[in-house]
Amino acid sequence: MEAVLGKFRILTIGLLLFAFAAPPARGHLNLYLNLQEVMRLLGVSAELYYVREGQVNDYALNFVVPVPANVRDIAFTWQSLAGRPLPYSINVQSSDPAVLPRPTLNISQIGEIPTNVQTFSIGMKCSGIRPAEVEVTITIEVILNRASNNITELVFRRKKICMAADQDDNNVDDPMLLETVVPPPAGLITLIVGGILALMLVVILIVIAYCARGPSKRQNHGQPMRTSSFQRLQTNPPCGPYISPSIIAPIHSTLPRKIEPQQPEELHRRISELTVERCRVRLSSLLQEGTFGRVYKGTYNENQDVLVKTVAQHASQMQVSLLLQEGMSLYGALHPGILSVLGVSIEDHTTPFVLYQAMNNMRNLKMFLLEPSCSRSITTIQIVMMSSQLAMALGHLHSHGVVHKDIATRNCVIDDQLRVKLSDSSLSRDLFPADYNCLGDSENRPVKWMSLEALQKKQFAEASDSWSFGVLMWELCTFAKQPYAEVDPFEMEHYLKDGYRLAQPFNCPDELFTIMAYCWALLPAERPSFAQLQVCLTDFYTQITRYV
């Protein structure tokens, strides 16, 4: 991590020096990404200059820009400032031509940069044969002076995200694609022989896979498979890009620590302090509904917008108790990133009300991410910003000795300005039943979000919250996909022990996934604190926003 932070600091210092340097003399050309292109790729309203009046921005050139799966072309804008057209040549290479055939240009590979502003594009159409991240290298040579052989070489790198879904849109007339297409065998005999050979190959592979599992694996549990949703990571860092967070210098909080009591007397005291009159609460619209739980939008005292959690008349006494107990878990947590309880009404003991302050069309974060329009509008910068807000809120909780135990997007809310708040887990088991599983002990738990020690021994601490936060970040990057969707809940303990973790989502930068991987270290002592996570997220946010 020190190496990563050091790299960020060096790049930041370099950018500052570049920004505050004396303006260079008028040069030979401008080459940049215009406002529309930067907004489309990075979600920021700005221009990204690679060459401004002849001055080359090396730091911008070193930034590998991700190209989302739904973007089929990228654009550059350039202009010669030499008073005449400047000769150029362009070469574009793909690191995996089978997945991403050689990109196409809408201008000639050899030509002249015009004296007027011109925008050209490079087409990046995936073949669709498999999902992958493909490195695209764009090399532009600009001849400034033929007599003195003065040539400037600019190298741009892009990371194109390719999805298997693109296969339906392939252009089979492309000769690069035709090389990967196997023509069908001709004749009935050839078909029969081919079918038999294919069947024999499948049988042999099944036998080999079964034998490779070993007798102990066959008796206890299935061998974890490598799928698109999870992968095996080294659980004893440092190794490769996964550096142990234990080498980060600890950041100690100066706030007093206070262990929250769990006794019934304390719960009654909290309820009595927050009791409001039921007649002052008005319900206006139903936001969420489960088997027995309800979430309403309403008002308190006719002028304060609130979220109201309650239960139906047929709810059991256990469900009523859980609503009150979990609703009071963040009692007194005064922090802008925490949605703490505002009031409670128990006049009707069968259907109590728990009130929370609502602002700016506040809604559940998971439901927001599942909206089809969300995946088209939320950018990586905004994901990092939301993660940073929640890390700050959880750091505040931990500084007071409070462990959340159920960190997930379903237990967060978001408003129109993308301000995120952490909330308690009351009613979540009823409103999001697919996220909770019972492992034979009559207790519904968020198995796919839990750390290994929480699964094995029901041990919850700051480190187990860090693990769950890593899964929450994965949810943000995948727009609330179900983590470990292919894994049986009873097999989760074995998968985690064997070192399997969630795979890097498409469109997720390596630096952001590395932060997630820190959270999933096998040993609790090797996981980062939220103060450390906040530093990493803040540095990454600063880095990606200073490029533009």
Steps between C-alpha positions, in 0.01 A plus 500: 500500500790740569612445143151575367462811714849609405411472132188707558698770682766517226235533230314762701816709555579472130153616402524796736838598361361474149194705591695784660792512256549814293292495181706353216562678175255434219573151369417284205166333583216431742379144564232432760172335597212744472226556757263241355766227483624554858144497631426180308811315621568644846180678600671838550413827326847610388752477217799266528804641317781269391677776306415864567671751268785258444549418872463124559319390818689179585281433803183497294667273243589249775137479614332185361145610418234227538255460211165361622338203328222713351745742334593383150734782399725765653574848366796737500504868404806663346620813317827606345632829641803517267322711239500199266374140510732266690571150361400210725474122512276295731535138608241324721565159659280265704653269762241230420390511133266203550291695754556847354592493130729776381323832566397709200567869421264743329806684365799370304791343689739745329396858435520857626366666815277787380537859615133506601360303795421142396362203695577146385386169646637150548248216484529225762251226423541182703462159340283374787667159525569550872509778764842657550693821563711584195790743500491733198816694412471804271826641363498836320817634337497870408771629264582852613798557269602258225837665440619452858310172543309658791229241582277492809360159601188489718382171650146467643372197689138395539344205681199380299240295687355228277191298589381170357166670432663692216511179298153555359615825341808361327575596144591165351621669184801633690801292383649512849188330635486244221833365617342398829192338347527125443306394192244226559600148387345380177330166452304264720797275582710793611219620727460157662874454556533852638212445741649175630842657551348797680302269732813297578692818578230620740498164682880501532499855639230411755698196620820705527324774696338249734829323573682828554265597779645240733317271744485750785335761280242250374404406853476848643412754235536582133819654368446871435471583132649805331208700368435854388378595849787390722866416482775359715721760665808455710393532863850551636601835349718661384488326164485670163275804508335396827710666768435432865313791660685428823797696360289817491581722796198479737294816538365534853183692577494757778128450569405319823400137460169394644378139493128499439309296759255237380293450819119525482507788749716702263259431211205620710691814596575582139138447397374721779737780396387485137128441550276718283121528486353277232244762398781731384611248233332505159570228242491621138632221273623140524866465391573133579293204612591152621309216659455693824723809468405834347700815419301820444575856407325738737512814708544577869334807650369573149824666384786253543549228236570159648546135407279275710571131563220290645353151491163359398232394747580131448870542596617284788630638829850388398480709182381800699789459745752471217370822342549692824831339594664544158342844452671616820841353408630833363343706778688824563731462197522867403681502167401636155562155348276309742121477491428465871155460650304823550209376708294195592135440584388195695146611584380205295726220624413276205597755232769739632635785286871576462572840342806618306575841351442508121653751259506561122299202378697254713472133402661163559846474341458144373169578332659809346790297357261243353324764290590452129591867459754485784755286312499754216546807719720411799874543440808354669573836661153503658543141623826597671330806648215291645743241640701777665188644667408162648857428613497828690168414667620154602822645635286723724304197626814300573661792682210469747528123530191421289515207256231508229500123414289537183670739254341481154334727244159387627584667831587838346296785358582752227355836396481691172848649550649149542563560869504162670412422860551178694186372673415216737387156383145509635249324269776405251444125549138548395550759225801323342446129578737382222793665683458293816537126554442257782779244547300261713519702822161677459679835454480700177842648426655695209728207418641639174612821674656339809867442577633150566525545878145638511375193311698251705484643850251788479782738589423859403751782533638794304684257270180315409340834412797572272436170319132587446598847379709339226191310385300826507758663272465201265122558503553863402722403207258231375184705562371273778567160347468209743845410637602133461175435314616155385610383846273306735483681838607179677818496286604860574725407792693250287532742207645772721737261678629383160585859413218576256373857488278716280656570160589847375189654343508626145561876482666489846852655501782285636567748782139484621493119490827489694332695780216243501750214512660650812167459677486126426826396664455167676644618833303783669824672607601541134187690401507881492320724744249748364741784565747324269227429243403866508859601421520257207164606355574869544838469327349303211215752465749788497712323242227425248341846532830687456556347160229722354 
